[in-house]
Amino acid sequence: MVNSRVEAPTVTVMGGGGAAGRSCGGCGGRILDRFLLFSMERYWHTRCLKCSCCHAPLGEFSSTCYSKGGMILCKNDYIRLFGHSGACCACGQSIPASEMVMRAQGNVYHLKCFTCATCRNRLVPGDRFHYINGTIFCEHDRPGGGLHAGHPSSIMSDQKVC
């Protein structure tokens, strides 16, 4: 079982004798190795159970993996993509670890809260924005107009999975 919210042992290393001939959940090939992994209700070659983002072998370093959106993730990539549970910098409400977030200058926001302080339009991946003294402004509403040295604009990173 893979748990996307609570860190829990989810990768079991097994001897290959009892599972000989099983199909790998990653490559689909027959598992004849001496050891194999069992995770997410499937058997895996040890080389096939990898993080979808960084490709780190999950059975070698940890007994925990996460699954969300069809991806298998290591702890670091899960946190990078979906954030820790914590509070939104805009509204102060908690953000569940399973919820997608927006980030700016190390701060985390609900998607709905990542808005321009002036026009209140929601900013989406690909939009240009300015982050000035902890406040987010869309490209058109930055106080003082155009770009000035000392107040560089930021470009939101595309929220691609990896």
DSSP file with accessible surface (Angstrom, degrees, kcal/mol):
  #  RESIDUE AA STRUCTURE BP1 BP2  ACC     N-H-->O    O-->H-N    N-H-->O    O-->H-N    TCO  KAPPA ALPHA  PHI   PSI    X-CA   Y-CA   Z-CA
    1    1 A M              0   0  137      0, 0.0     2,-0.5     0, 0.0     7,-0.1   0.000 360.0 360.0 360.0 133.0    0.0    0.0    0.0
    2    2 A V        -     0   0   29     37,-0.1     2,-0.5    62,-0.1    64,-0.1  -0.919 360.0-156.8-108.1 131.4    1.4    3.4   -0.9
    3    3 A N        -     0   0   44     62,-0.6     5,-0.2    -2,-0.5    62,-0.1  -0.927   9.6-165.1-112.5 125.0    0.2    6.3    1.3
    4    4 A S  S    S+     0   0   35     -2,-0.5    -1,-0.1    62,-0.2     3,-0.1   0.509  87.1  33.6 -88.0  -3.5    0.3    9.8   -0.2
    5    5 A R  S    S+     0   0  139      1,-0.3     2,-0.5    93,-0.1    -1,-0.1   0.711 112.9  48.5-119.6 -32.9   -0.2   11.6    3.1
    6    6 A V  S    S-     0   0   89      2,-0.0     2,-0.4    91,-0.0    -1,-0.3  -0.941  81.4-119.0-118.4 132.2    1.5    9.6    5.9
    7    7 A E        +     0   0  103     -2,-0.5    -3,-0.1    -3,-0.1    59,-0.1  -0.526  51.0 156.2 -67.8 121.2    5.0    8.3    5.7
    8    8 A A        -     0   0   26     -2,-0.4    57,-0.4    57,-0.2    -5,-0.2  -0.997  52.2 -91.1-147.8 146.5    4.6    4.5    6.1
    9    9 A P        +     0   0  107      0, 0.0    55,-0.3     0, 0.0     3,-0.1  -0.423  53.9 156.0 -59.4 124.6    6.7    1.5    5.1
   10   10 A T        +     0   0    8     53,-4.2     2,-0.5    -2,-0.2    30,-0.3   0.447  45.3  75.2-132.2  -6.4    5.4    0.6    1.6
   11   11 A V        -     0   0   13     52,-1.6     2,-0.5    28,-0.1    28,-0.2  -0.960  58.2-168.5-114.3 121.8    8.2   -1.3   -0.1
   12   12 A T  E     -A   38   0A  77     26,-2.0    26,-2.0    -2,-0.5     2,-0.5  -0.933  13.2-144.2-111.5 128.2    8.8   -4.9    1.0
   13   13 A V  E     -A   37   0A  88     -2,-0.5     2,-0.3    24,-0.2    24,-0.2  -0.789  27.0-178.0 -89.9 130.0   11.9   -6.8   -0.1
   14   14 A M  E     -A   36   0A  63     22,-2.9    22,-2.2    -2,-0.5     2,-0.2  -0.920  32.1-106.1-127.9 153.9   11.1  -10.5   -0.7
   15   15 A G  E >   -A   35   0A  45     -2,-0.3     3,-0.5    20,-0.2     4,-0.3  -0.523  30.8-130.1 -72.6 143.3   13.1  -13.5   -1.7
   16   16 A G  G >  S+     0   0   10     18,-3.9     3,-0.8     1,-0.2     4,-0.4   0.670  90.4  84.5 -73.3 -14.9   12.4  -14.5   -5.3
   17   17 A G  G >  S+     0   0   73     17,-0.4     3,-0.8     1,-0.3    -1,-0.2   0.909  93.1  42.5 -56.7 -44.7   11.6  -18.1   -4.6
   18   18 A G  G <  S+     0   0   77     -3,-0.5    -1,-0.3     1,-0.2    -2,-0.1   0.628 120.8  41.5 -79.3 -12.3    8.0  -17.6   -3.6
   19   19 A A  G X  S+     0   0    3     -3,-0.8     3,-2.0    -4,-0.3    -1,-0.2   0.165  76.8 150.0-120.8  18.2    7.2  -15.2   -6.4
   20   20 A A  T <   +     0   0   67     -3,-0.8    12,-0.2    -4,-0.4     3,-0.1  -0.236  69.8  21.0 -55.2 134.9    9.1  -16.8   -9.3
   21   21 A G  T 3  S+     0   0   32     10,-1.6    -1,-0.3     1,-0.3    11,-0.1   0.416  87.8 139.6  87.5  -2.4    7.5  -16.1  -12.6
   22   22 A R    <   -     0   0  114     -3,-2.0     9,-2.9     9,-0.4     2,-0.3  -0.399  55.0-112.9 -70.2 154.0    5.5  -13.0  -11.4
   23   23 A S  B     -C   30   0B  82      7,-0.2    20,-0.5    -3,-0.1     2,-0.3  -0.679  27.6-115.6 -89.4 142.7    5.3  -10.0  -13.8
   24   24 A C     >  -     0   0    5      5,-2.7     4,-1.2    -2,-0.3    20,-0.3  -0.562  10.3-141.8 -77.2 134.8    7.1   -6.8  -12.9
   25   25 A G  T  4 S+     0   0   24     18,-3.2    19,-0.2    -2,-0.3    -1,-0.1   0.648  99.0  43.0 -68.9 -17.0    4.8   -3.8  -12.3
   26   26 A G  T  4 S+     0   0   47     17,-0.2    -1,-0.1     3,-0.1    18,-0.1   0.914 131.2  12.3 -92.7 -60.6    7.4   -1.5  -14.1
   27   27 A C  T  4 S-     0   0   77      2,-0.1    -2,-0.1    18,-0.0     3,-0.1   0.617  88.4-129.1 -97.7 -15.2    8.7   -3.3  -17.1
   28   28 A G     <  +     0   0   48     -4,-1.2    -3,-0.1     1,-0.3     3,-0.1   0.363  63.6 133.6  83.1  -7.4    6.1   -6.1  -17.4
   29   29 A G        -     0   0   28     -6,-0.2    -5,-2.7     1,-0.1    -1,-0.3  -0.262  66.8 -89.3 -75.2 163.6    8.9   -8.7  -17.7
   30   30 A R  B     -C   23   0B 163     -7,-0.2     2,-0.7    -3,-0.1    -7,-0.2  -0.492  38.4-128.9 -72.9 137.5    9.1  -11.9  -15.7
   31   31 A I        +     0   0    2     -9,-2.9   -10,-1.6   -12,-0.2    -9,-0.4  -0.808  44.8 150.3 -94.8 113.8   10.8  -11.6  -12.4
   32   32 A L        +     0   0  117     -2,-0.7    -1,-0.1   -12,-0.2   -12,-0.1   0.270  34.2 123.5-119.3   4.1   13.5  -14.3  -12.0
   33   33 A D  S    S-     0   0   52      2,-0.1     3,-0.0     1,-0.1    -2,-0.0  -0.185  72.9-117.5 -65.8 161.2   15.8  -12.3   -9.7
   34   34 A R  S    S+     0   0  200      1,-0.1   -18,-3.9   -19,-0.1   -17,-0.4   0.870 101.3  30.3 -66.5 -37.2   16.9  -13.5   -6.3
   35   35 A F  E     +A   15   0A  97    -20,-0.3    11,-0.5   -19,-0.1     2,-0.3  -0.935  69.0 176.9-122.8 150.2   15.1  -10.6   -4.6
   36   36 A L  E     -A   14   0A   1    -22,-2.2   -22,-2.9    -2,-0.3     2,-0.3  -0.920  23.0-121.3-143.4 167.0   12.1   -8.6   -5.7
   37   37 A L  E     -AB  13  44A   3      7,-2.7     7,-2.7    -2,-0.3     2,-0.5  -0.849  11.0-155.3-112.3 150.5   10.0   -5.8   -4.3
   38   38 A F  E     +AB  12  43A  52    -26,-2.0   -26,-2.0    -2,-0.3     2,-0.3  -0.987  32.4 140.9-125.8 118.7    6.3   -5.6   -3.4
   39   39 A S  E >   + B   0  42A   0      3,-2.5     3,-1.5    -2,-0.5   -28,-0.1  -0.977  60.3  14.9-155.4 147.1    4.6   -2.2   -3.5
   40   40 A M  T 3  S-     0   0   29    -30,-0.3     3,-0.1    -2,-0.3    -1,-0.1   0.883 128.4 -61.5  54.3  40.0    1.3   -0.8   -4.5
   41   41 A E  T 3  S+     0   0  140      1,-0.2     2,-0.3    -3,-0.0    -1,-0.3   0.716 119.4  97.4  62.6  22.5   -0.2   -4.3   -4.8
   42   42 A R  E <  S-B   39   0A 112     -3,-1.5    -3,-2.5     2,-0.0     2,-0.3  -0.964  71.3-121.1-137.0 157.1    2.4   -5.3   -7.5
   43   43 A Y  E     -B   38   0A  45    -20,-0.5   -18,-3.2    -2,-0.3     2,-0.3  -0.718  31.7-169.7 -94.7 149.7    5.7   -7.0   -7.7
   44   44 A W  E     -B   37   0A  10     -7,-2.7    -7,-2.7    -2,-0.3     2,-0.2  -0.990  28.7-115.3-139.8 145.2    8.8   -5.2   -9.1
   45   45 A H    >>  -     0   0    5     -2,-0.3     3,-1.2    -9,-0.2     4,-1.1  -0.536  40.5-117.2 -63.8 149.2   12.3   -5.9  -10.2
   46   46 A T  T 34 S+     0   0   50    -11,-0.5    13,-0.4     1,-0.3     3,-0.2   0.858 116.5  51.8 -61.8 -30.6   14.6   -4.0   -7.7
   47   47 A R  T 34 S+     0   0  135      1,-0.2    -1,-0.3    10,-0.1    11,-0.0   0.653 106.1  55.5 -79.5 -13.4   15.8   -2.0  -10.7
   48   48 A C  T <4 S+     0   0   30     -3,-1.2     2,-1.3     1,-0.1    -1,-0.2   0.701  80.7  85.9 -96.3 -20.3   12.3   -1.1  -11.9
   49   49 A L     <  +     0   0    0     -4,-1.1     9,-2.5    -3,-0.2    10,-0.7  -0.678  65.0 147.4 -85.5  95.6   10.8    0.5   -8.8
   50   50 A K  B     -D   57   0C  96     -2,-1.3    22,-0.2     7,-0.3     2,-0.2  -0.917  55.9 -92.6-130.1 156.6   12.0    4.1   -9.3
   51   51 A C     >  -     0   0    0      5,-2.1     4,-1.3    -2,-0.3    22,-0.3  -0.452  32.0-134.8 -65.3 133.7   10.9    7.6   -8.5
   52   52 A S  T  4 S+     0   0   53     20,-3.9    -1,-0.1    -2,-0.2    21,-0.1   0.730  99.6  35.9 -64.4 -22.9    9.0    9.0  -11.6
   53   53 A a  T  4 S+     0   0   18     19,-0.3    -1,-0.1     3,-0.1    20,-0.1   0.910 132.1  18.3 -95.8 -59.9   10.9   12.3  -11.3
   54   54 A C  T  4 S-     0   0   66      2,-0.1    -2,-0.1   108,-0.0    19,-0.1   0.522  90.0-132.1 -95.4  -6.9   14.5   11.7  -10.2
   55   55 A H     <  +     0   0  122     -4,-1.3    -3,-0.1     1,-0.2    18,-0.0   0.670  46.0 161.7  64.4  20.0   14.6    8.0  -11.1
   56   56 A A        -     0   0   29      1,-0.1    -5,-2.1    -6,-0.1     2,-0.4  -0.497  49.7-108.9 -67.6 135.5   16.1    7.1   -7.7
   57   57 A P  B  >  -D   50   0C  30      0, 0.0     4,-0.8     0, 0.0     3,-0.4  -0.556  30.1-159.1 -67.7 119.6   15.7    3.4   -7.0
   58   58 A L  H  > S+     0   0    7     -9,-2.5     4,-1.0    -2,-0.4     6,-0.2   0.758  83.1  55.7 -78.2 -25.2   13.1    3.3   -4.2
   59   59 A G  H  4 S+     0   0   23    -10,-0.7    -1,-0.2   -13,-0.4    -9,-0.1   0.718 104.0  55.3 -79.5 -18.5   13.9   -0.1   -2.8
   60   60 A E  H  4 S+     0   0  131     -3,-0.4    -1,-0.2   -14,-0.2    -2,-0.2   0.834 117.6  25.9 -84.0 -34.7   17.5    0.7   -2.1
   61   61 A F  H  < S+     0   0  153     -4,-0.8     2,-0.3     1,-0.2    -2,-0.1   0.658 123.3  13.7-106.2 -19.9   17.3    3.8    0.0
   62   62 A S     <  -     0   0   54     -4,-1.0    -1,-0.2    -5,-0.2    12,-0.0  -0.987  49.0-138.2-155.1 158.4   14.0    3.7    1.8
   63   63 A S  S    S+     0   0   58     -2,-0.3   -53,-4.2    -3,-0.1   -52,-1.6   0.173  86.3  81.9-103.3  16.7   11.0    1.5    2.6
   64   64 A T        +     0   0   11    -55,-0.3     2,-0.3    -6,-0.2    11,-0.3  -0.963  47.6 161.4-124.9 136.8    8.7    4.4    1.8
   65   65 A C        -     0   0    1    -57,-0.4   -62,-0.6    -2,-0.4     2,-0.3  -0.951  24.0-137.9-143.1 164.6    7.4    5.7   -1.5
   66   66 A Y  E     -E   73   0D  12      7,-2.6     7,-3.4    -2,-0.3     2,-0.4  -0.921   7.5-157.2-124.4 150.4    4.4    7.9   -2.4
   67   67 A S  E     +E   72   0D  41     -2,-0.3     2,-0.3     5,-0.2     5,-0.2  -0.995  24.2 147.6-131.6 129.3    1.9    7.6   -5.1
   68   68 A K  E >   +E   71   0D  53      3,-1.5     3,-1.7    -2,-0.4    -2,-0.1  -0.925  67.5   2.3-158.8 135.8   -0.1   10.5   -6.6
   69   69 A G  T 3  S-     0   0   75     -2,-0.3     3,-0.1     1,-0.3    -2,-0.0   0.833 129.1 -55.5  59.8  33.3   -1.5   11.2  -10.0
   70   70 A G  T 3  S+     0   0   82      1,-0.3     2,-0.3     0, 0.0    -1,-0.3   0.537 113.1 118.1  79.0   3.7   -0.2    7.9  -11.4
   71   71 A M  E <   -E   68   0D  24     -3,-1.7    -3,-1.5   -20,-0.0     2,-0.5  -0.762  58.0-143.5-103.3 152.5    3.3    8.7  -10.3
   72   72 A I  E     -E   67   0D  19     -2,-0.3   -20,-3.9    -5,-0.2     2,-0.4  -0.970  32.7-173.9-109.3 125.8    5.6    6.8   -7.9
   73   73 A L  E     -E   66   0D   0     -7,-3.4    -7,-2.6    -2,-0.5     2,-0.1  -0.939  26.7-129.2-129.8 147.4    7.6    9.3   -5.9
   74   74 A C     >  -     0   0   20     -2,-0.4     4,-2.4    -9,-0.2     5,-0.2  -0.373  44.7-100.4 -76.7 168.1   10.4    9.4   -3.4
   75   75 A K  H  > S+     0   0   89    -11,-0.3     4,-2.5     1,-0.2     5,-0.2   0.916 120.5  52.6 -60.0 -44.8    9.8   11.5   -0.3
   76   76 A N  H  > S+     0   0  130      1,-0.2     4,-2.4     2,-0.2    -1,-0.2   0.916 112.5  43.4 -61.1 -44.5   11.9   14.5   -1.6
   77   77 A D  H  > S+     0   0   16      2,-0.2     4,-2.5     1,-0.2     5,-0.3   0.872 111.5  54.7 -72.1 -33.2   10.0   14.7   -4.9
   78   78 A Y  H  X S+     0   0    7     -4,-2.4     4,-3.0     2,-0.2     5,-0.4   0.961 112.6  43.0 -61.6 -46.7    6.7   14.3   -3.2
   79   79 A I  H  X S+     0   0   36     -4,-2.5     4,-2.3     1,-0.2    -2,-0.2   0.917 113.2  52.8 -66.4 -40.1    7.4   17.2   -0.9
   80   80 A R  H  < S+     0   0  119     -4,-2.4    -1,-0.2    -5,-0.2    -2,-0.2   0.912 118.7  35.5 -61.5 -40.7    8.8   19.3   -3.8
   81   81 A L  H  < S+     0   0   23     -4,-2.5    20,-0.5    -5,-0.1    -2,-0.2   0.867 134.5  20.6 -82.8 -37.0    5.7   18.7   -5.9
   82   82 A F  H  < S-     0   0   11     -4,-3.0    -3,-0.2    -5,-0.3    17,-0.2   0.500  98.5-137.0-117.7  -5.4    2.9   18.7   -3.3
   83   83 A G     <  -     0   0    1     -4,-2.3     2,-0.2    -5,-0.4    -3,-0.1   0.195  25.2 -70.2  76.3 163.3    4.4   20.5   -0.3
   84   84 A H        -     0   0  128      1,-0.1     2,-0.2    -5,-0.1    11,-0.1  -0.493  58.9 -90.6 -77.8 161.9    4.4   19.8    3.4
   85   85 A S  S    S+     0   0   76     -2,-0.2     2,-0.3     9,-0.1    -1,-0.1  -0.559  79.4 117.4 -66.6 139.1    1.3   20.3    5.4
   86   86 A G  E     -F   95   0E  36      9,-1.3     9,-3.7    -2,-0.2     2,-0.4  -0.956  62.1 -58.8-178.0-164.0    1.4   23.8    6.5
   87   87 A A  E     -F   94   0E  61     -2,-0.3    21,-0.3     7,-0.3     2,-0.3  -0.820  43.1-116.3-108.0 143.8   -0.2   27.2    6.3
   88   88 A C     >  -     0   0    3      5,-2.8     4,-1.9    -2,-0.4    21,-0.2  -0.547  18.9-139.2 -71.9 133.6   -1.0   29.3    3.2
   89   89 A C  T  4 S+     0   0   66     19,-2.6    20,-0.1    -2,-0.3    -1,-0.1   0.725  99.1  46.4 -69.6 -19.4    1.0   32.6    3.3
   90   90 A A  T  4 S+     0   0   60     18,-0.3    -1,-0.2     3,-0.1    19,-0.1   0.927 129.4  14.9 -87.8 -50.7   -2.1   34.4    2.0
   91   91 A C  T  4 S-     0   0   58      2,-0.2    -2,-0.2    19,-0.0     3,-0.1   0.602  88.1-131.3-104.6 -14.6   -5.0   33.2    4.0
   92   92 A G     <  +     0   0   51     -4,-1.9     2,-0.1     1,-0.3    -3,-0.1   0.394  61.9 133.0  80.0  -4.6   -3.2   31.4    6.9
   93   93 A Q        -     0   0  130     -6,-0.1    -5,-2.8     1,-0.1    -1,-0.3  -0.431  64.4 -94.3 -77.5 156.1   -5.4   28.3    6.6
   94   94 A S  E     -F   87   0E  90     -7,-0.2    -7,-0.3    -2,-0.1    -1,-0.1  -0.294  29.7-144.3 -70.7 152.5   -3.7   24.9    6.6
   95   95 A I  E     -F   86   0E   2     -9,-3.7    -9,-1.3   -11,-0.1    -1,-0.1  -0.975  17.3-130.2-117.7 116.5   -2.7   23.2    3.3
   96   96 A P    >   -     0   0   40      0, 0.0     3,-1.8     0, 0.0   -91,-0.0  -0.338  19.9-120.5 -63.8 148.4   -3.1   19.4    3.2
   97   97 A A  T 3  S+     0   0    9      1,-0.3   -12,-0.0   -92,-0.1   -92,-0.0   0.753 111.9  59.6 -61.7 -22.3    0.0   17.6    2.0
   98   98 A S  T 3  S+     0   0   37      2,-0.1     2,-0.3   -93,-0.0    -1,-0.3   0.566  87.5  95.1 -84.7  -6.3   -2.1   16.1   -0.8
   99   99 A E  S <  S-     0   0   66     -3,-1.8     2,-0.1   -17,-0.2    -4,-0.0  -0.642  78.9-116.5 -91.8 141.3   -3.1   19.5   -2.3
  100  100 A M        -     0   0   75     -2,-0.3    11,-0.6     1,-0.0     2,-0.3  -0.422  39.0-167.2 -67.9 148.3   -1.2   21.2   -5.2
  101  101 A V  E     -G  110   0F   3    -20,-0.5     2,-0.4     9,-0.2     9,-0.2  -0.877  20.6-131.6-134.0 164.9    0.4   24.4   -4.2
  102  102 A M  E     -G  109   0F   5      7,-2.3     7,-2.6    -2,-0.3     2,-0.4  -0.914  25.1-156.9-112.8 148.3    2.0   27.5   -5.7
  103  103 A R  E     +G  108   0F 105     -2,-0.4     2,-0.3     5,-0.2    54,-0.2  -0.965  16.6 172.3-128.8 144.2    5.4   28.7   -4.4
  104  104 A A  E >  S-G  107   0F   6      3,-1.9     3,-2.6    -2,-0.4    -2,-0.0  -0.939  74.1 -16.8-149.7 126.4    7.1   32.1   -4.4
  105  105 A Q  T 3  S-     0   0  131     -2,-0.3     3,-0.1     1,-0.3    29,-0.0   0.858 128.7 -49.8  49.6  41.1   10.3   33.0   -2.6
  106  106 A G  T 3  S+     0   0   73      1,-0.3    -1,-0.3     0, 0.0     2,-0.3   0.439 113.3 118.9  82.7  -2.6   10.0   30.0   -0.3
  107  107 A N  E <   -G  104   0F  54     -3,-2.6    -3,-1.9   -19,-0.0     2,-0.4  -0.714  54.0-141.0 -96.6 152.5    6.4   30.7    0.6
  108  108 A V  E     -G  103   0F  30    -21,-0.3   -19,-2.6    -2,-0.3     2,-0.3  -0.902  19.2-177.6-118.2 140.4    3.6   28.3   -0.1
  109  109 A Y  E     -G  102   0F  11     -7,-2.6    -7,-2.3    -2,-0.4     2,-0.1  -0.973  32.4-109.5-134.8 147.7    0.0   29.3   -1.2
  110  110 A H  E >>  -G  101   0F  12     -2,-0.3     4,-0.8    -9,-0.2     3,-0.7  -0.430  40.7-115.0 -60.6 152.6   -3.2   27.5   -2.0
  111  111 A L  G >4 S+     0   0   57    -11,-0.6     3,-0.9     1,-0.2    12,-0.2   0.918 118.2  50.5 -57.9 -42.9   -3.8   27.7   -5.8
  112  112 A K  G 34 S+     0   0  154      1,-0.2    -1,-0.2    10,-0.1    -2,-0.0   0.722 108.9  52.5 -69.9 -20.0   -6.9   29.9   -5.2
  113  113 A C  G <4 S+     0   0   21     -3,-0.7     2,-2.0     1,-0.1    -1,-0.2   0.542  78.3  97.7 -93.3  -8.6   -4.9   32.2   -2.9
  114  114 A F    <<  +     0   0    0     -3,-0.9     9,-2.8    -4,-0.8     2,-0.3  -0.565  62.0 136.8 -83.7  81.4   -2.1   32.9   -5.4
  115  115 A T  B     -H  122   0G  30     -2,-2.0    21,-0.3     7,-0.3     7,-0.2  -0.868  62.4 -90.8-129.5 160.3   -3.5   36.2   -6.6
  116  116 A C     >  -     0   0    0      5,-2.2     4,-1.5    -2,-0.3    21,-0.3  -0.485  30.3-138.1 -68.7 134.8   -2.4   39.7   -7.4
  117  117 A A  T  4 S+     0   0   34     19,-2.9    -1,-0.1    -2,-0.2    20,-0.1   0.767  99.1  40.3 -67.8 -22.9   -2.7   42.0   -4.4
  118  118 A T  T  4 S+     0   0   86     18,-0.2    -1,-0.1     3,-0.1    19,-0.1   0.944 130.3  18.7 -91.1 -58.8   -4.1   44.8   -6.6
  119  119 A C  T  4 S-     0   0   48      2,-0.1    -2,-0.1     1,-0.0     3,-0.1   0.559  89.0-135.0 -94.3  -9.6   -6.6   43.2   -9.1
  120  120 A R     <  +     0   0  169     -4,-1.5     2,-0.2     1,-0.2    -3,-0.1   0.583  49.3 153.3  65.4  12.0   -7.1   39.9   -7.2
  121  121 A N        -     0   0  108      1,-0.1    -5,-2.2    -6,-0.1     2,-0.3  -0.527  49.8-113.7 -70.5 138.2   -6.8   37.9  -10.4
  122  122 A R  B     -H  115   0G 124     -7,-0.2     2,-0.4    -2,-0.2    -7,-0.3  -0.540  26.7-135.9 -73.3 133.7   -5.5   34.4   -9.8
  123  123 A L        -     0   0    7     -9,-2.8    -9,-0.1    -2,-0.3     3,-0.0  -0.744  21.9-167.0 -92.6 139.5   -2.1   33.8  -11.3
  124  124 A V    >   -     0   0   58     -2,-0.4     3,-2.5     1,-0.1    32,-0.1  -0.804  38.8 -66.4-122.3 162.8   -1.5   30.5  -13.1
  125  125 A P  T 3  S+     0   0   52      0, 0.0    33,-0.2     0, 0.0    -1,-0.1  -0.211 122.5  28.3 -51.3 133.7    1.6   28.7  -14.3
  126  126 A G  T 3  S+     0   0   54      1,-0.4     2,-0.1    30,-0.4    32,-0.1   0.111  90.0 124.3 100.2 -21.2    3.3   30.7  -17.0
  127  127 A D    <   -     0   0   58     -3,-2.5    29,-1.4    30,-0.1    -1,-0.4  -0.457  61.1-125.3 -69.5 146.0    2.1   34.1  -15.8
  128  128 A R  E     +I  155   0H 100     27,-0.2    11,-1.1    -2,-0.1     2,-0.3  -0.687  38.2 170.0 -86.5 144.0    4.7   36.8  -15.0
  129  129 A F  E     -IJ 154 138H   7     25,-1.9    25,-2.2    -2,-0.3     2,-0.4  -0.966  29.6-130.8-149.4 165.3    4.5   38.2  -11.5
  130  130 A H  E     - J   0 137H   9      7,-2.9     7,-2.6    -2,-0.3     2,-0.6  -0.961  10.3-158.5-119.3 137.5    6.4   40.5   -9.2
  131  131 A Y  E     + J   0 136H  37     21,-0.5     2,-0.5    -2,-0.4     5,-0.2  -0.934  21.0 172.5-118.5 103.6    7.1   39.5   -5.5
  132  132 A I  E >   - J   0 135H  22      3,-2.7     3,-1.8    -2,-0.6    -2,-0.1  -0.960  66.1 -24.3-122.0 119.2    7.8   42.7   -3.6
  133  133 A N  T 3  S-     0   0  154     -2,-0.5    -1,-0.2     1,-0.3     3,-0.1   0.876 127.7 -47.5  49.3  43.5    8.2   42.7    0.2
  134  134 A G  T 3  S+     0   0   43      1,-0.2     2,-0.4    -3,-0.1    -1,-0.3   0.538 116.2 113.5  80.9   6.4    6.1   39.5    0.5
  135  135 A T  E <   -J  132   0H  57     -3,-1.8    -3,-2.7     2,-0.0     2,-0.4  -0.923  58.3-138.2-116.4 140.5    3.3   40.7   -1.7
  136  136 A I  E     +J  131   0H  11     -2,-0.4   -19,-2.9   -21,-0.3     2,-0.4  -0.798  21.4 179.8 -99.8 132.0    2.4   39.3   -5.1
  137  137 A F  E     -J  130   0H  24     -7,-2.6    -7,-2.9    -2,-0.4     5,-0.1  -0.990  26.6-121.2-128.2 140.4    1.5   41.5   -8.1
  138  138 A C  E >   -J  129   0H  13     -2,-0.4     3,-0.8    -9,-0.2     4,-0.5  -0.221  42.3 -93.2 -69.6 171.6    0.6   40.5  -11.6
  139  139 A E  T 3  S+     0   0   93    -11,-1.1     3,-0.4     1,-0.2   -10,-0.1   0.831 124.5  43.5 -57.4 -33.3    2.7   41.8  -14.4
  140  140 A H  T 3  S+     0   0  160      1,-0.2    -1,-0.2     6,-0.0     5,-0.1   0.668 110.5  52.6 -90.5 -17.5    0.4   44.8  -15.0
  141  141 A D    <   +     0   0   49     -3,-0.8    -1,-0.2     2,-0.1    -2,-0.2   0.245  66.7 137.8-108.6  14.1   -0.1   45.9  -11.4
  142  142 A R    >   -     0   0   12     -4,-0.5     3,-1.9    -3,-0.4    -6,-0.0  -0.381  63.1-108.6 -62.0 128.7    3.3   46.2  -10.0
  143  143 A P  T 3  S+     0   0   70      0, 0.0    -1,-0.1     0, 0.0    -2,-0.1  -0.348 104.5  24.0 -57.1 134.7    3.6   49.4   -7.9
  144  144 A G  T 3  S-     0   0   66     -3,-0.1     2,-0.3     3,-0.0    -2,-0.1   0.501 110.5-110.7  87.8   2.2    5.7   52.0   -9.7
  145  145 A G  S <  S+     0   0   46     -3,-1.9     3,-0.1    -5,-0.1    -3,-0.1  -0.544  76.5  31.5  83.8-133.8    5.1   50.6  -13.2
  146  146 A G  S    S-     0   0   56     -2,-0.3     2,-0.2     1,-0.2    -6,-0.0   0.271  96.6 -63.6 -60.8-175.8    7.8   48.9  -15.2
  147  147 A L        -     0   0  111      3,-0.0     2,-0.4     1,-0.0    -1,-0.2  -0.426  51.1-170.3 -74.7 136.4   10.8   46.8  -14.1
  148  148 A H  B >   -K  151   0I  98      3,-0.6     3,-2.0    -2,-0.2     2,-0.1  -0.958  32.1-102.1-122.8 149.0   13.4   48.6  -12.0
  149  149 A A  T 3  S+     0   0  107     -2,-0.4     0, 0.0     1,-0.3     0, 0.0  -0.413 113.0  35.5 -62.4 142.5   16.8   47.3  -10.9
  150  150 A G  T 3  S+     0   0   70     -2,-0.1    -1,-0.3    -3,-0.0    -3,-0.0   0.218 111.8  65.7  94.0 -18.4   16.5   46.2   -7.3
  151  151 A H  B <  S-K  148   0I  81     -3,-2.0    -3,-0.6   -19,-0.1   -19,-0.0  -0.581  73.8-176.4-129.4  67.3   13.0   44.9   -7.9
  152  152 A P        -     0   0  101      0, 0.0   -21,-0.5     0, 0.0     2,-0.2  -0.343  22.8-123.0 -67.3 148.1   13.5   42.0  -10.3
  153  153 A S        -     0   0   33    -23,-0.1     2,-0.3   -21,-0.0   -23,-0.2  -0.531  20.1-140.3 -83.6 158.9   10.4   40.2  -11.6
  154  154 A S  E     -I  129   0H  29    -25,-2.2   -25,-1.9    -2,-0.2     2,-0.5  -0.879   3.7-141.4-114.4 152.0   10.0   36.6  -11.1
  155  155 A I  E     -I  128   0H 102     -2,-0.3   -27,-0.2   -27,-0.2     2,-0.1  -0.969  26.0-119.2-113.8 125.0    8.6   34.1  -13.6
  156  156 A M        -     0   0   11    -29,-1.4   -30,-0.4    -2,-0.5     2,-0.1  -0.391  32.1-116.5 -61.2 134.9    6.4   31.4  -12.2
  157  157 A S        -     0   0   81    -54,-0.2     2,-0.2     1,-0.1   -31,-0.1  -0.460  33.2-100.5 -71.1 144.5    7.8   28.1  -12.9
  158  158 A D        -     0   0  104    -33,-0.2     2,-0.9     1,-0.1    -1,-0.1  -0.463  30.0-129.3 -62.7 134.0    5.7   25.9  -15.2
  159  159 A Q        +     0   0   65     -2,-0.2    -1,-0.1    -3,-0.1     2,-0.1  -0.105  52.5 151.5 -84.6  39.8    3.9   23.4  -12.9
  160  160 A K        -     0   0  140     -2,-0.9    -3,-0.0     1,-0.1     0, 0.0  -0.409  58.3-112.9 -63.8 153.0    5.0   20.4  -14.9
  161  161 A V              0   0   71      1,-0.1    -1,-0.1    -2,-0.1  -108,-0.0   0.911 360.0 360.0 -59.7 -45.5    5.3   17.3  -12.9
  162  162 A a              0   0   83   -110,-0.1    -1,-0.1  -109,-0.0    -2,-0.1  -0.939 360.0 360.0-127.7 360.0    9.0   17.0  -13.2
